[in-house]
Amino acid sequence: MARRRWGLVLAVVLAVLVTGSVAGVIGLRKLSGRYEDAVDRADLLPPAPARSAGAPTEPPKVRGPMNLLLIGSDSRTKGEPGDGRSDVVILVHIPASTGRAYVISIPRDTYLPIATADGERGSRNKVNAAFAWGGAPRLVQTLNRFGGITIDWPVIVDFAGIRKITDLVGGVDVTIDKKSVDAYRFLPANSPYPSAPCTDPQGRSRRCVAFPAGKVHLDGKLAEYYVRQRRGLPSDDLDRSRRHQQYLRALAEKAADQNLLTDPRKLDRLVRTAAGMLTVDRRMPVQRLAFTLRHLRAKDLTFMTLPIAENRDVPGIGSVMVPDSARCRELFAALRGGRLDDYLREHPPNDVRHGR
């Protein structure tokens, strides 16, 4: 069951990009350097196009507009082919002003043309197959071709330290619209968490984790359960993606409320713990990017989901989520043209102040 723990990490990482940027604001250059030194590095981007002799080398991008790609892998690896599937993918668009961030969840079962080994358009499959077949570079190529975009910096997130960083901020509070029961999450008899009677595959009576309606406090372990649930939610993986976003906002807000962003020692613990979960591209200038994002706070994050038209069963592949082609073209045209706010006036963003 460990493979789904990345869900919480994906929520953590963007909050850490936001909190890490505070080091630049308060002048903690030493902390910023430690943050950069704590991340792992690997080759996550596709090979750059060949340049003619004498052509200047393009410097690493550190200003907006830019696109970050958060990848949650189901194994502790650095994104090499065959490492496992990326069960959730989140595209983060930073506009030219760098004063906002648009967080776009791409459900793992999204049915897309997967880039071939040489980066060309290939046959369609679930988007997480791209990572399994060609690591982070192939996933980047797949999304670049699909959206007509350029992903500047992919980031792979590991599940190590999830409970620790959640408990570090004292847990978070979320508001749930309706009670749900995760029939796949069995709790031990002495578990302190809310539960409901259920039956396991062998027909035995068990207790399953339950989330009551209303305000619920999540510690590290319960937060894992919350963002991992998929079955039993009205819209399945779409609702799970919204839970990731809801938790992300709650975590960023709690970090600010706890003065973690203004207390150097507390910020040091938070940033070093979270940075240890990340693998970034070898060229990614983490410290300079953090300075670019220094003004971002939870209120500046806008949450969206890739438009989906329908669910469908595909022989040999299974249940997939088919994108809404027209809406996706509209979305990515707005992203490329710096007009996402115009798009959102017609297609409102996700309300992550509450969840299913």
Secondary structure per residue as TSV (DSSP state, phi and psi in degrees):
chain	resnum	aa	ss	phi	psi
A	1	M	-	360.0	-7.6
A	2	A	G	-64.7	-22.3
A	3	R	G	-63.7	-20.8
A	4	R	G	-94.7	3.4
A	5	R	G	-67.0	-17.8
A	6	W	H	-58.2	-24.3
A	7	G	H	-56.0	-43.5
A	8	L	H	-69.4	-35.9
A	9	V	H	-64.9	-38.1
A	10	L	H	-59.7	-37.1
A	11	A	H	-66.1	-40.7
A	12	V	H	-66.2	-42.0
A	13	V	H	-63.9	-41.8
A	14	L	H	-68.1	-37.6
A	15	A	H	-61.1	-35.8
A	16	V	H	-71.4	-37.1
A	17	L	H	-59.6	-36.9
A	18	V	H	-71.5	-48.9
A	19	T	H	-69.8	-35.8
A	20	G	H	-61.2	-31.9
A	21	S	T	-66.7	-20.1
A	22	V	H	-65.6	-24.7
A	23	A	H	-57.6	-36.5
A	24	G	H	-68.8	-32.4
A	25	V	H	-68.8	-44.7
A	26	I	T	-95.7	10.2
A	27	G	T	78.6	21.5
A	28	L	-	-87.8	73.6
A	29	R	H	-65.3	-36.4
A	30	K	H	-62.8	-43.2
A	31	L	H	-64.3	-41.4
A	32	S	H	-59.7	-41.6
A	33	G	H	-65.3	-39.2
A	34	R	H	-65.5	-36.9
A	35	Y	H	-59.9	-45.9
A	36	E	H	-66.2	-38.3
A	37	D	H	-70.2	-23.8
A	38	A	H	-78.5	-22.0
A	39	V	S	-79.1	150.2
A	40	D	E	-82.4	158.0
A	41	R	E	-131.3	146.5
A	42	A	E	-157.9	173.1
A	43	D	-	-86.4	98.5
A	44	L	-	-104.1	-12.1
A	45	L	S	-101.0	151.2
A	46	P	-	-62.6	158.5
A	47	P	-	-57.5	139.5
A	48	A	-	-71.9	148.9
A	49	P	-	-57.8	145.8
A	50	A	-	-62.6	138.6
A	51	R	-	-109.4	149.0
A	52	S	-	-68.3	156.3
A	53	A	T	-58.0	132.4
A	54	G	T	85.7	-6.0
A	55	A	-	-70.1	139.9
A	56	P	-	-66.4	145.9
A	57	T	-	-80.9	131.0
A	58	E	-	-71.1	128.8
A	59	P	-	-71.0	155.5
A	60	P	-	-58.0	137.5
A	61	K	-	-78.1	130.5
A	62	V	-	-132.6	4.4
A	63	R	S	-124.8	159.1
A	64	G	S	-79.2	162.2
A	65	P	S	-75.1	148.3
A	66	M	E	-151.8	160.9
A	67	N	E	-124.3	124.7
A	68	L	E	-103.1	148.9
A	69	L	E	-124.7	116.3
A	70	L	E	-95.0	123.1
A	71	I	E	-118.5	122.1
A	72	G	E	-99.7	109.5
A	73	S	E	-91.7	151.2
A	74	D	S	-92.3	18.4
A	75	S	S	-151.3	154.5
A	76	R	S	-81.0	84.2
A	77	T	S	-138.8	-176.3
A	78	K	S	-114.3	28.3
A	79	G	S	84.3	20.9
A	80	E	-	-76.4	154.6
A	81	P	T	-55.6	139.2
A	82	G	T	83.9	1.8
A	83	D	S	-71.5	-20.9
A	84	G	-	138.9	176.2
A	85	R	-	-93.8	146.3
A	86	S	E	-90.3	100.7
A	87	D	E	-71.7	-19.3
A	88	V	E	-143.4	141.0
A	89	V	E	-126.7	132.3
A	90	I	E	-126.9	121.9
A	91	L	E	-94.2	127.6
A	92	V	E	-116.4	115.8
A	93	H	E	-100.9	125.1
A	94	I	E	-106.7	114.9
A	95	P	-	-70.9	176.3
A	96	A	T	-58.4	-34.3
A	97	S	T	-70.8	-21.6
A	98	T	-	58.1	15.6
A	99	G	S	-92.2	-1.8
A	100	R	-	-142.7	168.1
A	101	A	E	-141.9	132.6
A	102	Y	E	-105.0	117.7
A	103	V	E	-104.9	111.3
A	104	I	E	-113.7	110.2
A	105	S	E	-79.3	136.0
A	106	I	E	-117.8	102.9
A	107	P	E	-55.0	147.3
A	108	R	T	-62.0	-26.9
A	109	D	T	-94.0	12.0
A	110	T	B	-60.7	130.5
A	111	Y	E	-92.3	104.0
A	112	L	E	-130.5	157.2
A	113	P	E	-67.0	122.5
A	114	I	E	-88.6	130.5
A	115	A	E	-59.9	143.1
A	116	T	-	-76.7	176.8
A	117	A	T	-60.4	-28.4
A	118	D	T	-98.3	13.2
A	119	G	S	88.4	4.7
A	120	E	-	-85.1	169.3
A	121	R	E	-68.4	129.9
A	122	G	E	-117.3	-166.8
A	123	S	E	-72.3	159.9
A	124	R	E	-81.5	147.1
A	125	N	E	-162.2	-179.9
A	126	K	E	-65.8	142.6
A	127	V	T	-59.7	-30.2
A	128	N	H	-72.7	-9.8
A	129	A	H	-68.0	-29.1
A	130	A	H	-59.2	-42.2
A	131	F	H	-68.3	-39.9
A	132	A	H	-64.4	-36.9
A	133	W	H	-86.2	-29.7
A	134	G	H	-144.6	18.4
A	135	G	H	65.8	-167.3
A	136	A	H	-58.7	-40.9
A	137	P	H	-58.3	-38.6
A	138	R	H	-73.6	-33.2
A	139	L	H	-65.4	-41.7
A	140	V	H	-59.6	-46.5
A	141	Q	H	-62.0	-39.8
A	142	T	H	-60.8	-47.5
A	143	L	H	-74.5	-33.9
A	144	N	H	-59.5	-44.7
A	145	R	H	-69.6	-41.0
A	146	F	H	-65.4	-44.5
A	147	G	H	-96.0	-5.0
A	148	G	T	62.2	38.0
A	149	I	-	-122.1	177.0
A	150	T	-	-125.0	117.4
A	151	I	-	-83.3	119.0
A	152	D	-	-82.7	-42.5
A	153	W	E	-141.6	107.6
A	154	P	E	-81.9	148.8
A	155	V	E	-134.1	123.7
A	156	I	E	-95.6	135.7
A	157	V	E	-115.4	131.1
A	158	D	-	-100.4	159.7
A	159	F	-	-89.1	-2.6
A	160	A	T	-63.5	134.9
A	161	G	T	83.5	11.6
A	162	I	H	-61.2	-53.6
A	163	R	H	-62.6	-36.6
A	164	K	H	-62.9	-46.6
A	165	I	H	-71.5	-32.0
A	166	T	H	-66.6	-46.4
A	167	D	H	-69.9	-24.0
A	168	L	H	-60.8	-33.4
A	169	V	T	-93.0	5.0
A	170	G	T	82.9	22.1
A	171	G	-	76.5	174.0
A	172	V	E	-133.3	159.0
A	173	D	E	-108.0	134.2
A	174	V	E	-127.5	153.5
A	175	T	E	-108.1	125.6
A	176	I	E	-111.7	132.3
A	177	D	S	-72.8	-39.8
A	178	K	S	-146.2	142.4
A	179	K	-	-57.6	139.7
A	180	S	E	-136.2	152.6
A	181	V	E	-125.7	128.8
A	182	D	E	-93.1	98.8
A	183	A	E	-70.5	-3.2
A	184	Y	E	-105.7	0.3
A	185	R	E	-113.9	99.0
A	186	F	E	-91.2	134.6
A	187	L	E	-105.7	147.4
A	188	P	-	-68.0	160.4
A	189	A	T	-59.0	-31.3
A	190	N	T	-95.5	14.7
A	191	S	-	-66.1	137.5
A	192	P	-	-84.4	-1.7
A	193	Y	S	-89.8	154.3
A	194	P	-	-56.9	140.7
A	195	S	E	-144.8	168.9
A	196	A	E	-143.5	151.2
A	197	P	E	-65.2	142.3
A	198	C	E	-154.8	178.1
A	199	T	E	-127.8	133.1
A	200	D	-	-84.3	174.8
A	201	P	T	-58.6	-21.9
A	202	Q	T	-88.6	3.6
A	203	G	S	83.9	9.5
A	204	R	-	-85.2	145.7
A	205	S	E	-73.5	130.3
A	206	R	E	-137.1	179.3
A	207	R	E	-115.8	130.0
A	208	C	E	-111.3	151.1
A	209	V	E	-64.3	138.5
A	210	A	E	-130.1	146.7
A	211	F	E	-119.1	110.8
A	212	P	-	-72.9	157.6
A	213	A	S	-69.2	147.7
A	214	G	E	110.1	-162.5
A	215	K	E	-81.9	127.5
A	216	V	E	-128.6	133.5
A	217	H	E	-91.3	128.6
A	218	L	E	-111.2	118.8
A	219	D	-	-86.0	-173.4
A	220	G	H	-57.3	-49.0
A	221	K	H	-68.9	-43.6
A	222	L	H	-67.7	-32.0
A	223	A	H	-63.3	-40.4
A	224	E	H	-56.4	-49.6
A	225	Y	H	-59.2	-40.4
A	226	Y	H	-65.1	-47.7
A	227	V	H	-79.8	-14.0
A	228	R	H	-87.8	-19.9
A	229	Q	-	-64.4	137.6
A	230	R	-	-131.7	-55.1
A	231	R	T	-69.5	143.8
A	232	G	T	92.3	-2.2
A	233	L	S	-100.2	145.7
A	234	P	T	-55.5	-39.8
A	235	S	T	-114.8	23.8
A	236	D	T	52.8	-121.2
A	237	D	H	-67.5	-26.1
A	238	L	H	-65.7	-41.1
A	239	D	H	-68.5	-35.9
A	240	R	H	-64.2	-39.6
A	241	S	H	-61.5	-39.4
A	242	R	H	-67.8	-33.0
A	243	R	H	-63.8	-40.5
A	244	H	H	-56.6	-46.0
A	245	Q	H	-67.0	-40.2
A	246	Q	H	-61.0	-43.8
A	247	Y	H	-67.1	-39.7
A	248	L	H	-55.9	-49.2
A	249	R	H	-63.5	-42.7
A	250	A	H	-62.4	-39.4
A	251	L	H	-66.9	-45.6
A	252	A	H	-62.1	-40.7
A	253	E	H	-65.8	-40.8
A	254	K	H	-66.9	-38.5
A	255	A	H	-59.7	-40.4
A	256	A	H	-68.7	-41.7
A	257	D	H	-63.8	-31.2
A	258	Q	T	-87.3	8.6
A	259	N	T	61.2	23.5
A	260	L	T	-68.5	-21.5
A	261	L	T	-87.5	-13.1
A	262	T	T	-115.1	-11.6
A	263	D	-	-96.2	110.6
A	264	P	H	-54.2	-41.0
A	265	R	H	-69.4	-41.4
A	266	K	H	-67.5	-40.9
A	267	L	H	-64.4	-37.4
A	268	D	H	-59.3	-45.9
A	269	R	H	-63.7	-44.4
A	270	L	H	-63.4	-49.2
A	271	V	H	-66.9	-43.3
A	272	R	H	-67.4	-38.0
A	273	T	H	-63.8	-47.0
A	274	A	H	-71.4	-39.2
A	275	A	H	-61.6	-30.2
A	276	G	T	-67.0	-11.5
A	277	M	T	-90.5	-6.9
A	278	L	E	-103.9	144.0
A	279	T	E	-120.8	124.4
A	280	V	E	-120.1	166.7
A	281	D	E	-65.1	150.8
A	282	R	T	-59.4	-29.2
A	283	R	T	-92.6	-4.2
A	284	M	-	-69.3	118.6
A	285	P	-	-84.4	83.5
A	286	V	H	-57.7	-45.5
A	287	Q	H	-64.7	-42.7
A	288	R	H	-69.0	-36.0
A	289	L	H	-66.6	-39.5
A	290	A	H	-60.3	-39.2
A	291	F	H	-66.2	-37.9
A	292	T	H	-60.8	-37.5
A	293	L	T	-93.4	17.2
A	294	R	T	-63.2	-21.3
A	295	H	T	-91.0	-10.0
A	296	L	-	-69.3	137.6
A	297	R	-	-136.3	176.1
A	298	A	G	-56.5	-37.8
A	299	K	G	-66.9	-15.1
A	300	D	G	-93.8	2.2
A	301	L	E	-96.4	126.8
A	302	T	E	-111.9	128.3
A	303	F	E	-108.0	134.5
A	304	M	E	-140.1	168.0
A	305	T	E	-130.3	140.4
A	306	L	-	-54.1	129.7
A	307	P	-	-61.3	128.6
A	308	I	E	-115.7	134.1
A	309	A	E	-90.9	-41.1
A	310	E	E	-164.9	162.0
A	311	N	E	-97.7	143.7
A	312	R	E	-149.6	147.5
A	313	D	E	-94.8	126.5
A	314	V	E	-114.8	122.6
A	315	P	T	-54.2	132.3
A	316	G	T	83.1	-10.8
A	317	I	T	-120.2	-40.3
A	318	G	E	105.9	-157.0
A	319	S	E	-75.8	127.9
A	320	V	E	-128.3	164.1
A	321	M	E	-112.7	115.9
A	322	V	E	-88.9	122.1
A	323	P	E	-64.2	151.4
A	324	D	-	-80.6	103.6
A	325	S	H	-58.2	-47.0
A	326	A	H	-63.8	-45.4
A	327	R	H	-65.8	-37.7
A	328	C	H	-65.4	-41.3
A	329	R	H	-60.6	-41.8
A	330	E	H	-64.1	-44.1
A	331	L	H	-60.2	-51.3
A	332	F	H	-73.1	-29.3
A	333	A	H	-63.8	-41.0
A	334	A	H	-65.7	-39.9
A	335	L	H	-62.6	-48.4
A	336	R	H	-64.6	-34.2
A	337	G	H	-91.3	3.8
A	338	G	T	69.7	31.7
A	339	R	-	-122.1	31.9
A	340	L	H	-63.9	-31.4
A	341	D	H	-65.0	-35.7
A	342	D	H	-64.8	-42.0
A	343	Y	H	-60.7	-41.4
A	344	L	H	-72.6	-21.6
A	345	R	H	-67.1	-30.3
A	346	E	H	-91.5	-31.2
A	347	H	S	-126.8	89.4
A	348	P	-	-56.8	147.7
A	349	P	-	-71.7	174.7
A	350	N	-	-72.0	138.2
A	351	D	-	-89.9	101.3
A	352	V	T	-97.1	16.0
A	353	R	T	-74.5	-12.6
A	354	H	S	-148.6	166.9
A	355	G	B	-145.1	170.3
A	356	R	-	-74.1	360.0
